[in-house]
């Protein structure tokens, strides 16, 4: 995905020009609405402004991702009235944000900054604080919950919340197994409460315009290949999935150093330094958490070492019982996007399911202190238009779209994103921030949109360069575009406030289940390379009403698991 700055500039202008021409009337309306003071998300995606009655929400799990969601909340739509987390460190960050770096603070500013409170004491007069999430679910003032717990708790917390009369937005992946996902979807139907899953790219304006370019405008021709990647610098000693434990020497040294520096600090640095000290002190308090009381376990690792319940709680992404590895945490983002693009190429308004997955993965550079792979490579076959006939039978088995996904540990070079290749053009989507458009494989050519022989839009080269780019075409305004977190929560809240069959979150259970099936079946392939490195997807796995699951376990929403 390497492009020069000049090539990137050309590609961004190409994309903005193409979208601006093919969606001119639509974007003009959006731009006018924004100028009049309406929110970009509500205008673009068609949901209404807040009606002055923000949804009263409890946030269950305020760790890394929960704090990101808090930071993306629009108070006009959502009023956080309660938080729940068993870790003091996470409860601290819920209010104060993450002071570890300027970028962390920007992503996780905390409730005080979000709602304008001047102290935690003032905030706690408005926000109730619980440790166990079950206590929050019993709070009658909470109308809905945002769940950002470790993956193994998504289904149990969501189902308990739905049965307590709360609407739910849960982080991705929807559940830890397909069985659990179907149970969640069935309970949502049973209770009549909305259940959404946080695949935020469904609410990215950049991605939505890319979908338009692929589908409605058909500017890149027939889609035949998508390459997705997430390259990381999670190397031994710098592993973000293995944060320090309370009492670790590195954390204690860091805290001591900050405390010693406080007396000598410049006046301009004192406030930031005090915030870092307070955050580190909160992190140390995690040592007193009885993780075993909350269901976390002791495990003897392959190297003979012992993992404690507290370590499983804090480093939950490293183990299969609590997490879903690279495919759940990273790959699901891009497999979701790839599925959206493939569906756009079909133009049928429904999610197209993959046919097969073939995988390879291993743990090469990390020691035996974890169970997850550190490198994966997956190949998916999707049906292209013409693969099936009108009756659903295979008409042409060679009409396929191939999607590849890789996640590698190197030094982070290459980042993450998708390359969408068609017969006429190529789209590059990088780190959810930029979309560039090229004709064919040419990166240096400026393009415009012309009418093809059949009257449909087509890419055309021009020596004069692209015309003026519409800001709205690329996601609007100054600064980086929204990744979609704010919009997904706004729409969820608006749907709850405006109940009607047609008012449904974009990532409702049927959509989220499909994303989960793809990621979880990929994990099954990775876990059993000798017997099932290639797996054929079954239609019944994607049907909430079907008892068929890839694990072979029928859904049972009445399990004690959900009532105890």
C-alpha positions as CSV (number, residue, x, y, z in Angstrom):
1,X,0.0,0.0,0.0
2,X,3.0,2.2,-0.4
3,X,2.3,5.5,-2.1
4,X,4.3,8.7,-2.4
5,X,2.9,12.0,-1.0
6,X,2.2,13.2,-4.6
7,X,0.5,9.9,-5.5
8,X,-1.6,10.1,-2.3
9,X,-2.6,13.7,-3.1
10,X,-3.7,12.6,-6.6
11,X,-5.6,9.7,-5.2
12,X,-7.4,11.7,-2.6
13,X,-8.4,14.3,-5.2
14,X,-9.5,11.6,-7.5
15,X,-11.8,10.1,-4.8
16,X,-13.2,13.4,-3.7
17,X,-13.9,14.4,-7.3
18,X,-15.5,11.1,-8.2
19,X,-17.8,11.1,-5.1
20,X,-18.6,14.8,-5.6
21,X,-19.8,14.2,-9.2
22,X,-21.7,11.0,-8.6
23,X,-23.4,12.1,-5.4
24,X,-23.6,15.8,-6.1
25,X,-27.2,16.4,-5.1
26,X,-27.0,14.2,-2.0
27,X,-23.8,15.8,-0.7
28,X,-25.1,19.3,-1.4
29,X,-28.0,18.6,0.9
30,X,-25.7,17.3,3.6
31,X,-23.4,20.3,3.2
32,X,-26.3,22.7,3.5
33,X,-27.6,20.9,6.6
34,X,-24.2,21.1,8.3
35,X,-23.9,24.8,7.5
36,X,-27.3,25.2,9.2
37,X,-25.9,23.7,12.4
38,X,-27.2,20.1,12.1
39,X,-24.9,17.2,12.9
40,X,-23.0,15.6,10.0
41,X,-23.8,12.0,11.1
42,X,-27.5,12.6,11.5
43,X,-27.8,14.3,8.1
44,X,-25.6,11.9,6.2
45,X,-27.0,8.6,7.6
46,X,-30.6,9.9,7.8
47,X,-31.3,9.8,11.5
48,X,-32.7,12.8,13.3
49,X,-31.2,15.2,15.7
50,X,-31.5,14.6,19.4
51,X,-34.9,15.4,20.7
52,X,-33.6,17.0,23.9
53,X,-34.0,13.8,25.9
54,X,-30.6,12.1,25.9
55,X,-30.7,8.3,26.4
56,X,-29.7,7.4,30.0
57,X,-26.8,5.0,29.6
58,X,-24.7,2.8,31.8
59,X,-21.2,1.9,30.5
60,X,-20.2,-1.7,31.5
61,X,-16.5,-2.0,31.2
62,X,-14.4,1.2,31.1
63,X,-11.0,-0.2,30.0
64,X,-9.2,0.7,26.8
65,X,-12.2,0.4,24.4
66,X,-14.8,1.5,26.9
67,X,-12.9,4.7,27.5
68,X,-12.7,5.2,23.7
69,X,-16.4,4.9,23.5
70,X,-16.9,7.4,26.4
71,X,-14.6,9.8,24.5
72,X,-16.8,9.5,21.3
73,X,-20.1,10.1,23.0
74,X,-22.3,13.0,21.9
75,X,-24.0,14.3,25.1
76,X,-26.9,15.6,23.0
77,X,-27.8,11.9,22.4
78,X,-26.4,10.0,25.4
79,X,-26.2,10.9,29.1
80,X,-23.9,8.5,31.0
81,X,-25.6,8.0,34.4
82,X,-23.6,4.9,35.6
83,X,-20.4,3.0,35.0
84,X,-19.3,-0.4,36.1
85,X,-15.9,-2.0,36.3
86,X,-14.2,-4.3,38.8
87,X,-10.8,-2.6,38.2
88,X,-10.0,0.7,40.1
89,X,-7.7,1.6,37.2
90,X,-10.5,1.5,34.7
91,X,-12.9,3.4,36.9
92,X,-10.3,6.1,37.3
93,X,-9.9,6.4,33.5
94,X,-13.6,6.5,33.0
95,X,-13.7,9.8,34.8
96,X,-10.2,11.3,34.2
97,X,-9.3,9.9,30.8
98,X,-6.0,8.4,29.9
99,X,-3.1,10.7,30.7
100,X,-0.3,8.4,29.6
101,X,0.3,10.4,26.4
102,X,-1.3,13.3,24.4
103,X,-2.7,10.8,21.8
104,X,-4.1,8.6,24.6
105,X,-5.8,11.6,26.2
106,X,-7.3,12.6,22.8
107,X,-8.7,9.1,22.3
108,X,-9.9,8.7,25.9
109,X,-10.6,12.2,27.4
110,X,-12.8,10.8,30.2
111,X,-16.2,11.9,31.6
112,X,-15.0,15.0,33.2
113,X,-13.8,16.5,29.9
114,X,-16.8,15.1,28.0
115,X,-19.5,16.6,30.3
116,X,-17.6,19.6,31.7
117,X,-17.4,18.5,35.3
118,X,-14.6,20.1,37.3
119,X,-13.9,17.2,39.6
120,X,-14.6,13.5,40.2
121,X,-16.7,14.4,43.2
122,X,-18.9,16.6,41.0
123,X,-19.1,13.9,38.4
124,X,-20.1,11.2,40.9
125,X,-23.1,13.3,41.9
126,X,-24.4,12.6,38.3
127,X,-22.8,9.2,37.6
128,X,-23.3,6.2,39.8
129,X,-20.3,3.9,40.1
130,X,-20.5,0.1,40.5
131,X,-18.0,-2.7,40.5
132,X,-20.1,-5.7,39.4
133,X,-22.1,-5.0,36.3
134,X,-25.1,-6.9,37.6
135,X,-25.6,-4.1,40.1
136,X,-25.7,-1.5,37.3
137,X,-28.3,-3.6,35.4
138,X,-30.5,-3.5,38.5
139,X,-30.5,0.4,38.4
140,X,-33.9,1.6,37.2
141,X,-32.5,4.9,36.1
142,X,-30.4,3.1,33.4
143,X,-32.3,2.8,30.1
144,X,-29.6,1.2,28.0
145,X,-26.0,-0.1,28.4
146,X,-22.8,0.0,26.4
147,X,-20.9,-3.2,27.0
148,X,-17.1,-3.1,26.5
149,X,-16.1,-6.1,28.6
150,X,-13.7,-8.9,27.7
151,X,-15.1,-11.0,24.8
152,X,-16.2,-14.0,26.9
153,X,-18.6,-11.8,28.8
154,X,-20.4,-10.1,25.9
155,X,-23.2,-12.6,25.6
156,X,-23.9,-13.1,29.3
157,X,-23.8,-9.3,30.1
158,X,-25.9,-8.5,27.0
159,X,-28.6,-11.1,27.7
160,X,-28.8,-10.2,31.4
161,X,-29.2,-6.5,30.3
162,X,-31.9,-7.3,27.7
163,X,-33.9,-9.3,30.2
164,X,-33.5,-6.4,32.7
165,X,-35.3,-4.2,30.2
166,X,-32.2,-2.4,28.9
167,X,-31.3,-1.8,25.2
168,X,-27.7,-2.9,24.4
169,X,-24.8,-1.7,22.3
170,X,-21.9,-4.3,22.7
171,X,-18.4,-4.0,21.5
172,X,-17.3,-6.3,18.7
173,X,-17.1,-9.2,18.3
174,X,-20.7,-9.9,19.0
175,X,-20.0,-13.0,21.1
176,X,-17.3,-15.5,21.9
177,X,-19.0,-18.3,19.9
178,X,-21.7,-18.5,17.2
179,X,-23.9,-20.2,19.7
180,X,-23.7,-17.2,22.0
181,X,-24.3,-14.8,19.2
182,X,-27.5,-16.6,18.2
183,X,-28.6,-16.6,21.8
184,X,-28.1,-12.9,22.0
185,X,-30.1,-12.3,18.8
186,X,-33.0,-14.5,20.0
187,X,-33.2,-12.8,23.4
188,X,-33.3,-9.4,21.6
189,X,-36.3,-10.6,19.6
190,X,-37.9,-12.1,22.7
191,X,-37.6,-8.9,24.8
192,X,-38.2,-6.4,22.0
193,X,-35.0,-4.5,23.1
194,X,-32.6,-3.2,20.5
195,X,-29.2,-4.9,20.3
196,X,-26.4,-3.4,18.3
197,X,-22.7,-4.3,17.9
198,X,-19.9,-1.8,17.5
199,X,-18.5,-2.5,14.0
200,X,-18.1,1.3,13.6
201,X,-17.2,1.2,9.9
202,X,-20.9,0.9,9.2
203,X,-21.0,4.6,10.3
204,X,-17.8,5.9,8.6
205,X,-18.6,8.5,6.0
206,X,-15.4,7.6,4.2
207,X,-16.3,4.0,4.0
208,X,-19.8,4.8,3.0
209,X,-18.6,6.9,0.1
210,X,-16.2,4.0,-0.9
211,X,-19.3,1.7,-0.9
212,X,-21.0,4.2,-3.2
213,X,-18.0,4.2,-5.5
214,X,-17.9,0.4,-5.7
215,X,-21.6,-0.2,-5.9
216,X,-24.0,2.5,-7.1
217,X,-21.4,4.4,-9.2
218,X,-19.5,1.2,-10.2
219,X,-16.4,3.3,-10.9
220,X,-13.8,0.6,-10.3
221,X,-15.6,-1.9,-12.5
222,X,-16.2,-5.6,-11.6
223,X,-14.7,-6.3,-8.1
224,X,-12.3,-9.2,-8.1
225,X,-9.9,-8.9,-5.2
226,X,-9.6,-7.2,-1.8
227,X,-6.4,-7.2,0.2
228,X,-6.7,-6.3,3.9
229,X,-3.9,-6.1,6.4
230,X,-3.1,-5.1,10.0
231,X,0.6,-4.9,10.5
232,X,1.7,-4.3,14.1
233,X,4.7,-3.5,16.1
234,X,3.5,-5.6,19.1
235,X,7.0,-7.1,19.6
236,X,8.2,-8.8,22.8
237,X,8.8,-6.2,25.4
238,X,6.4,-3.8,23.6
239,X,3.2,-5.8,23.6
240,X,0.1,-3.7,24.1
241,X,-1.9,-6.9,24.7
242,X,0.4,-7.6,27.7
243,X,0.1,-4.5,29.8
244,X,2.1,-4.3,33.1
245,X,0.6,-5.9,36.2
246,X,0.2,-3.9,39.3
247,X,3.5,-4.2,41.2
248,X,5.6,-4.8,38.1
249,X,9.0,-3.2,38.5
250,X,8.6,-1.2,35.3
251,X,5.4,0.4,36.6
252,X,6.9,1.1,40.1
253,X,10.0,2.7,38.6
254,X,7.9,4.9,36.3
255,X,5.8,6.1,39.2
256,X,8.8,6.8,41.4
257,X,10.4,8.7,38.6
258,X,7.4,10.9,38.1
259,X,7.1,11.6,41.8
260,X,10.7,12.7,42.0
261,X,10.3,14.9,39.0
262,X,7.3,16.7,40.4
263,X,9.3,19.2,42.6
264,X,11.6,20.1,39.7
265,X,9.0,20.2,37.0
266,X,8.2,23.4,35.0
267,X,4.9,25.0,36.1
268,X,3.5,24.2,32.6
269,X,4.3,20.4,33.1
270,X,3.0,20.0,36.7
271,X,-0.7,19.3,35.9
272,X,0.1,16.6,33.3
273,X,2.6,15.0,35.7
274,X,0.1,14.9,38.5
275,X,-2.4,13.3,36.3
276,X,0.1,10.6,35.3
277,X,1.0,10.0,38.9
278,X,-2.7,9.7,39.9
279,X,-3.3,7.3,37.0
280,X,-0.4,5.0,38.0
281,X,-1.5,5.0,41.6
282,X,-4.9,3.9,40.5
283,X,-3.3,1.1,38.4
284,X,-1.5,-0.2,41.5
285,X,-4.9,-0.5,43.2
286,X,-5.8,-3.3,40.8
287,X,-3.6,-5.6,43.0
288,X,-6.4,-5.8,45.5
289,X,-9.0,-7.0,42.9
290,X,-10.2,-10.6,43.7
291,X,-10.4,-11.7,40.0
292,X,-11.2,-15.3,41.0
293,X,-14.4,-14.0,42.7
294,X,-15.5,-12.7,39.3
295,X,-14.8,-16.0,37.4
296,X,-11.2,-15.6,36.3
297,X,-9.0,-18.6,36.6
298,X,-5.5,-19.9,37.2
299,X,-3.8,-21.6,34.3
300,X,-0.5,-23.5,33.9
301,X,1.2,-22.4,30.7
302,X,3.1,-24.5,28.2
303,X,6.4,-23.4,29.7
304,X,5.4,-24.5,33.2
305,X,4.7,-20.9,34.4
306,X,1.4,-20.1,36.2
307,X,-1.0,-17.4,35.0
308,X,-3.0,-15.9,37.9
309,X,-6.7,-15.0,37.7
310,X,-5.7,-11.3,37.9
311,X,-3.4,-11.7,35.0
312,X,-6.3,-13.3,33.0
313,X,-8.4,-10.3,33.8
314,X,-5.9,-7.7,32.8
315,X,-4.3,-9.5,29.8
316,X,-7.5,-11.2,28.7
317,X,-6.7,-10.9,24.9
318,X,-3.9,-13.4,25.3
319,X,-6.1,-16.5,26.0
320,X,-8.7,-18.3,24.1
321,X,-11.1,-18.6,27.0
322,X,-11.4,-14.8,27.4
323,X,-10.5,-13.5,24.0
324,X,-10.7,-14.2,20.3
325,X,-7.2,-13.4,19.1
326,X,-6.2,-11.5,16.1
327,X,-9.3,-12.4,14.1
328,X,-11.8,-11.1,16.7
329,X,-9.8,-8.0,17.8
330,X,-8.3,-6.9,14.5
331,X,-9.4,-9.0,11.6
332,X,-13.1,-8.5,12.3
333,X,-12.8,-4.8,11.4
334,X,-11.5,-5.5,8.0
335,X,-13.6,-8.6,7.3
336,X,-16.6,-6.5,8.1
337,X,-15.5,-3.9,5.6
338,X,-14.7,-6.5,3.0
339,X,-18.1,-8.0,3.4
340,X,-19.7,-4.5,2.9
341,X,-17.7,-3.9,-0.2
342,X,-18.6,-7.3,-1.7
343,X,-22.2,-6.7,-0.9
344,X,-22.0,-3.3,-2.6
345,X,-20.7,-5.0,-5.8
346,X,-23.8,-7.2,-5.8
347,X,-26.1,-4.3,-5.3
348,X,-28.8,-6.3,-3.6
349,X,-29.0,-4.5,-0.4
350,X,-28.1,-7.6,1.7
351,X,-24.9,-8.9,3.2
352,X,-23.2,-11.5,0.9
353,X,-21.7,-14.4,2.8
354,X,-18.3,-16.0,2.0
355,X,-18.1,-19.4,0.5
356,X,-14.8,-20.7,2.1
357,X,-11.9,-19.7,4.2
358,X,-8.4,-21.1,4.2
359,X,-5.9,-20.1,6.9
360,X,-2.4,-20.4,8.3
361,X,-1.1,-18.9,11.5
362,X,1.4,-19.4,14.2
363,X,3.1,-18.1,17.3
364,X,6.7,-17.5,16.3
365,X,8.2,-14.6,18.1
366,X,6.4,-14.7,21.5
367,X,7.1,-17.1,24.3
368,X,4.7,-19.6,25.6
369,X,3.0,-17.1,27.9
370,X,-0.1,-16.9,25.7
371,X,-2.4,-19.0,23.5
372,X,-3.0,-16.8,20.6
373,X,-1.2,-16.6,17.3
374,X,1.1,-13.6,16.5
375,X,0.9,-14.0,12.7
376,X,-2.1,-15.0,10.6
377,X,-2.9,-15.2,6.9
378,X,-6.5,-15.9,5.6
379,X,-8.0,-16.3,2.2
380,X,-11.7,-16.0,1.7
381,X,-13.7,-16.8,-1.4
382,X,-16.9,-14.8,-2.0
383,X,-19.4,-15.3,-4.8
384,X,-19.2,-12.6,-7.4
385,X,-22.2,-11.4,-9.4
386,X,-23.1,-14.3,-11.7
387,X,-21.9,-17.1,-9.4
388,X,-25.4,-18.0,-8.5
389,X,-28.4,-18.1,-10.8
390,X,-31.8,-16.6,-10.0
391,X,-32.8,-19.8,-8.1
392,X,-29.7,-19.9,-6.0
393,X,-27.9,-22.7,-7.8
394,X,-24.3,-22.3,-8.8
395,X,-24.2,-21.0,-12.4
396,X,-20.5,-20.2,-12.8
397,X,-18.1,-21.5,-10.1
398,X,-15.3,-19.4,-11.3
399,X,-17.0,-16.1,-10.7
400,X,-15.5,-15.3,-7.3
401,X,-14.1,-12.4,-5.3
402,X,-11.0,-13.3,-3.3
403,X,-10.4,-11.5,0.0
404,X,-7.1,-11.9,1.8
405,X,-6.4,-10.8,5.3
406,X,-3.0,-10.8,7.1
407,X,-1.9,-9.6,10.5
408,X,1.9,-9.7,11.1
409,X,4.2,-8.5,13.8
410,X,7.1,-6.6,12.5
411,X,7.6,-3.0,13.3
412,X,4.2,-1.6,12.4
413,X,5.3,-0.5,8.9
414,X,2.3,-0.6,6.5
415,X,-0.2,0.0,9.2
416,X,-3.7,-1.2,8.5
417,X,-6.2,-0.8,5.7
418,X,-7.7,-2.3,2.6
419,X,-6.9,-2.4,-1.1
420,X,-10.1,-2.9,-3.2
421,X,-9.2,-3.9,-6.8
422,X,-11.7,-3.9,-9.7
423,X,-11.4,-4.3,-13.5
424,X,-11.3,-0.5,-14.0
425,X,-9.9,1.0,-10.8
426,X,-8.4,0.6,-7.4
427,X,-9.5,2.0,-4.0
428,X,-7.0,2.3,-1.1
429,X,-8.3,2.8,2.4
430,X,-5.7,3.5,5.0
431,X,-6.2,3.5,8.8
432,X,-9.8,4.6,8.5
433,X,-8.5,8.1,7.7
434,X,-7.9,8.3,4.0
435,X,-9.4,6.9,0.8
436,X,-7.6,7.2,-2.5
437,X,-8.8,6.3,-6.0
438,X,-6.8,5.3,-9.0
439,X,-7.6,4.0,-12.5
440,X,-6.5,0.5,-12.9
441,X,-3.1,0.0,-11.4
442,X,-1.9,3.6,-12.2
443,X,-1.1,5.7,-9.1
444,X,0.1,8.8,-10.9
445,X,-2.9,9.5,-13.1
446,X,-5.6,12.0,-12.3
447,X,-9.0,10.9,-13.2
448,X,-12.5,12.3,-13.7
449,X,-15.9,10.7,-14.1
450,X,-17.3,10.5,-17.6
451,X,-20.3,8.8,-19.1
452,X,-19.6,5.4,-20.6
453,X,-21.2,4.1,-23.8
454,X,-24.1,2.8,-21.8
455,X,-24.6,6.1,-20.0
456,X,-23.2,4.8,-16.7
457,X,-20.4,6.6,-14.9
458,X,-16.8,5.5,-15.8
459,X,-13.3,6.7,-14.9
460,X,-11.6,8.8,-17.4
461,X,-8.0,10.2,-17.4
462,X,-7.4,13.8,-17.8
463,X,-4.3,15.9,-18.2
464,X,-5.8,18.9,-16.6
465,X,-6.1,17.4,-13.1
466,X,-9.0,16.8,-10.9
467,X,-11.5,19.6,-10.1
468,X,-12.2,21.1,-6.7
469,X,-12.9,18.4,-4.1
470,X,-16.0,18.6,-2.0
471,X,-15.1,18.3,1.7
472,X,-18.3,16.3,2.3
473,X,-17.2,13.8,-0.2
474,X,-14.3,12.7,1.9
475,X,-16.0,12.9,5.2
476,X,-16.3,16.5,5.9
477,X,-14.5,19.5,7.3
478,X,-11.2,20.1,8.8
479,X,-9.2,17.5,10.7
480,X,-9.3,13.7,10.5
481,X,-12.7,12.2,9.6
482,X,-14.7,10.4,12.2
483,X,-14.1,6.7,12.5
484,X,-17.8,6.2,13.1
485,X,-17.9,5.6,16.9
486,X,-19.9,8.8,17.6
487,X,-22.3,8.1,14.7
488,X,-23.0,4.5,15.7
489,X,-23.9,5.6,19.3
490,X,-26.0,8.5,18.1
491,X,-28.0,6.3,15.7
492,X,-28.5,3.6,18.4
493,X,-29.8,6.2,20.8
494,X,-32.0,7.8,18.1
495,X,-33.5,4.4,17.2
496,X,-34.4,3.8,20.8
497,X,-36.0,7.2,21.2
498,X,-37.9,6.7,17.9
499,X,-39.1,3.1,18.0
500,X,-40.4,1.8,14.7
501,X,-39.7,-1.4,12.8
502,X,-37.7,0.5,10.2
503,X,-35.5,2.3,12.8
504,X,-32.8,-0.3,13.3
505,X,-29.0,0.0,14.0
506,X,-26.9,-0.6,10.9
507,X,-25.1,-3.4,12.7
508,X,-28.2,-5.2,14.1
509,X,-28.0,-8.8,15.3
510,X,-28.3,-10.3,11.8
511,X,-25.4,-8.3,10.5
512,X,-23.2,-8.7,13.6
513,X,-23.8,-12.5,13.5
514,X,-22.4,-12.7,10.0
515,X,-19.3,-10.8,11.1
516,X,-18.9,-13.1,14.1
517,X,-19.3,-16.3,12.0
518,X,-16.6,-15.2,9.6
519,X,-14.1,-14.4,12.4
520,X,-14.9,-17.3,14.6
521,X,-14.8,-19.9,11.8
522,X,-11.5,-18.4,10.8
523,X,-10.3,-19.1,14.4
524,X,-11.5,-22.7,14.1
525,X,-9.5,-23.1,10.9
526,X,-6.4,-21.6,12.5
527,X,-6.7,-23.9,15.5
528,X,-6.9,-27.1,13.5
529,X,-4.7,-26.7,10.4
530,X,-4.2,-30.4,9.9
531,X,-7.9,-31.2,9.6
532,X,-9.7,-28.1,8.6
533,X,-7.4,-25.3,7.3
534,X,-10.1,-24.9,4.6
535,X,-13.7,-24.6,5.8
536,X,-16.8,-24.2,3.7
537,X,-19.3,-21.8,5.3
538,X,-22.8,-23.1,5.8
539,X,-25.9,-20.8,5.3
540,X,-27.5,-22.1,8.5
541,X,-24.6,-20.7,10.6
542,X,-25.7,-17.2,9.5
543,X,-29.4,-17.7,10.5
544,X,-30.3,-16.7,14.1
545,X,-33.4,-18.9,13.9
546,X,-31.3,-22.0,13.0
547,X,-29.8,-24.3,15.7
548,X,-26.9,-25.1,13.5
549,X,-23.6,-23.7,14.6
550,X,-20.0,-24.4,13.5
551,X,-19.2,-25.5,17.0
552,X,-22.0,-28.1,16.8
553,X,-23.7,-26.7,19.9
554,X,-27.3,-25.6,19.6
555,X,-28.3,-22.2,21.0
556,X,-30.1,-22.3,24.4
557,X,-31.0,-18.8,25.8
558,X,-32.3,-20.5,28.9
559,X,-28.9,-21.7,30.1
560,X,-28.1,-21.1,33.8
561,X,-25.2,-19.1,32.3
562,X,-27.5,-16.2,31.7
563,X,-29.5,-16.3,34.9
564,X,-27.1,-17.1,37.7
